[in-house]
Amino acid sequence: IIVAVPISEAKGVLEKIIEARPKGLVFDIMSVKQPIIRTLERAAEEGLKVCSVHPMFGPDALSMYSRNIIVCDCGSTRGVEEFLPLVEGMGANITEMPVTEHDMLISYVLGLSHAINIAFFSSLRASGIEFKSFEDIASTTFKRQASSARRVALESPDLYYEIQHENPYTERCFDLLMKVITDLKDSALSEDKERFVQMMKEGRKYFGDD
């Protein structure tokens, strides 16, 4: 049984499924796990085969090849063991982790990346300048960022709201982002260019010099 419903409805749906005590494997594909963690753990404690899955790609993907899939252990080893053969041989990159570790990482992987793209296209819109004027003189970096932001703008606003709103780590992620933006602004306006240069160097080191 695969649970694929809005994040805000997942807990209620899972509870009804668990009450029926199904014999087969049960897993969700929610982008945020916090609302359903206790429900999944209780199901595992009661002997049901459950796990929690997060495909890191959307329904427009043509295949799972070279795509990332997170498989979360909720306390049922059998649940994880029964899920893995379902994607075996499809070329996906499988990462296993405890369900309690998922949301913190996803607050950056999805929450932060979504926020930056929304901030980017919102800033362009707030400038009052038509997008075509930017397109006509776009640099390579701008084109790449605009392409990413455009795809985000076309996604479901309701889903993207829930990804931000339901994740308990969203506030901490935004606080960090705001601090970094303030630091970047201060370093860009400072007469001491070393502050800005150091930020660039630290980024290069973080990603790896190559």
C-alpha positions in Angstrom: 0.0 0.0 0.0 1.5 3.3 -1.1 0.3 6.5 0.6 0.6 9.4 -1.8 -1.6 12.2 -0.4 -1.1 15.8 0.7 1.3 16.0 3.7 -1.5 17.5 5.9 -3.7 14.5 5.3 -1.1 11.7 5.5 -1.5 11.1 9.3 -5.2 10.4 9.1 -4.9 8.2 6.0 -2.1 6.2 7.6 -4.1 5.7 10.8 -7.0 4.3 8.9 -4.7 1.9 7.1 -3.0 0.7 10.3 -6.4 0.1 11.9 -7.1 -2.4 9.1 -3.9 -4.2 10.0 -2.8 -5.0 6.4 -0.5 -8.0 5.8 1.4 -6.4 3.0 4.0 -3.6 3.0 2.9 -0.1 3.7 4.9 3.0 2.9 4.4 6.7 2.2 6.2 9.0 -0.2 5.8 12.2 1.8 8.3 15.1 1.5 8.0 15.8 5.2 7.9 13.0 7.8 7.3 14.8 11.1 3.4 14.6 11.0 3.5 10.8 10.5 6.6 9.6 12.4 4.8 8.5 15.6 2.1 6.7 13.5 4.7 4.8 11.5 6.7 3.9 14.6 3.5 2.6 16.3 2.7 0.5 13.3 6.2 -1.0 13.4 5.7 -1.7 17.1 2.5 -3.5 16.4 4.3 -5.7 13.9 3.2 -4.2 10.6 5.6 -4.0 7.7 6.1 -0.3 7.2 8.8 2.1 6.0 8.9 5.7 4.7 10.1 6.6 1.2 11.0 9.9 -0.4 11.7 9.9 -4.2 13.8 12.9 -4.8 12.2 13.5 -8.2 8.8 14.4 -9.5 6.2 12.5 -11.7 7.7 13.9 -14.9 10.8 11.8 -14.5 11.0 9.2 -17.3 12.7 6.6 -15.1 14.4 6.1 -11.8 17.8 5.8 -13.4 20.4 7.9 -11.6 17.7 9.4 -9.4 17.9 9.6 -5.7 15.5 7.7 -3.4 15.5 8.0 0.4 14.3 5.0 2.4 13.6 5.7 6.0 13.6 3.0 8.7 10.6 3.5 11.1 11.5 0.5 13.3 10.4 -2.2 10.9 13.5 -4.0 9.4 11.1 -6.2 7.4 9.5 -3.1 5.9 12.8 -1.8 4.5 13.8 -5.2 3.3 10.5 -5.7 1.4 10.7 -2.2 -0.2 14.3 -2.4 -1.6 13.5 -5.2 -4.1 10.8 -3.0 -5.6 13.4 -0.6 -7.0 16.3 -3.1 -7.5 17.8 -3.0 -11.0 16.3 0.3 -11.9 19.5 2.3 -11.5 18.3 4.5 -8.7 20.6 5.7 -5.9 19.2 4.4 -2.7 20.1 6.1 0.7 18.8 4.6 3.9 18.4 6.6 7.1 16.3 6.6 10.3 13.0 8.4 9.7 13.9 10.9 12.5 16.9 12.2 10.5 14.9 12.9 7.3 13.3 16.3 7.9 16.4 18.2 9.1 18.3 17.3 5.9 15.3 18.0 3.7 14.8 21.4 5.2 18.0 22.3 3.2 17.7 20.0 0.2 14.1 21.1 -0.6 13.2 23.9 1.8 16.2 26.1 1.3 16.5 25.5 -2.5 12.8 26.3 -3.0 13.1 29.4 -0.8 16.1 30.7 -2.7 14.3 30.3 -6.1 11.1 31.9 -4.8 13.1 34.8 -3.4 14.9 35.1 -6.8 11.8 35.4 -8.9 10.0 37.5 -6.3 12.9 39.9 -6.3 12.9 40.2 -10.1 9.1 40.7 -10.1 9.4 43.4 -7.3 11.9 45.3 -9.4 9.1 46.3 -11.8 11.3 45.3 -14.8 9.8 42.9 -17.3 11.4 39.5 -17.4 12.1 39.8 -21.1 14.4 42.8 -20.5 16.5 40.5 -18.2 16.4 37.6 -20.8 17.8 39.9 -23.6 21.0 40.5 -21.6 21.1 37.4 -19.5 24.5 35.9 -18.5 25.1 32.2 -18.2 24.7 32.3 -14.4 21.4 34.2 -14.7 20.0 31.8 -17.3 20.8 28.8 -15.1 19.2 30.5 -12.0 16.2 31.7 -14.0 15.6 28.3 -15.4 15.6 26.7 -12.0 13.4 29.5 -10.6 10.9 29.2 -13.5 10.5 25.5 -12.8 9.8 26.2 -9.1 7.2 28.9 -10.1 5.4 26.3 -12.2 5.1 23.8 -9.3 2.1 23.3 -7.0 1.9 26.2 -4.5 0.0 24.1 -2.1 2.6 21.3 -2.1 5.5 23.8 -1.7 3.7 25.6 1.1 3.3 22.2 3.0 6.9 21.4 2.4 7.9 24.6 4.2 5.1 24.7 6.8 5.1 21.1 8.0 8.8 20.8 8.4 9.8 21.5 12.0 13.3 22.6 10.9 12.1 25.3 8.5 12.4 28.2 10.9 16.0 27.3 11.8 16.8 27.0 8.1 15.3 30.4 7.3 17.1 32.0 10.3 20.4 30.7 8.9 19.6 31.9 5.4 18.7 35.4 6.7 22.0 35.6 8.7 24.0 34.6 5.6 22.2 37.1 3.4 23.0 39.8 6.0 26.6 38.8 6.1 26.8 38.7 2.3 25.3 42.2 2.1 27.7 43.6 4.7 30.7 42.0 3.0 29.7 43.3 -0.5 29.2 46.8 0.8 32.3 46.8 3.0 35.5 48.5 1.9 37.3 45.5 3.2 37.0 43.1 0.2 38.6 40.2 2.2 35.3 39.5 3.9 33.6 38.9 0.6 36.6 37.0 -0.9 36.7 34.8 2.2 33.0 33.8 1.7 33.8 32.8 -1.9 36.9 30.8 -0.8 34.9 29.0 1.9 32.3 28.0 -0.7 34.9 26.7 -3.0 36.4 24.7 -0.2 33.0 23.4 0.9 32.2 22.0 -2.6 35.7 20.9 -3.3 38.3 22.8 -5.4 37.6 20.7 -8.4 
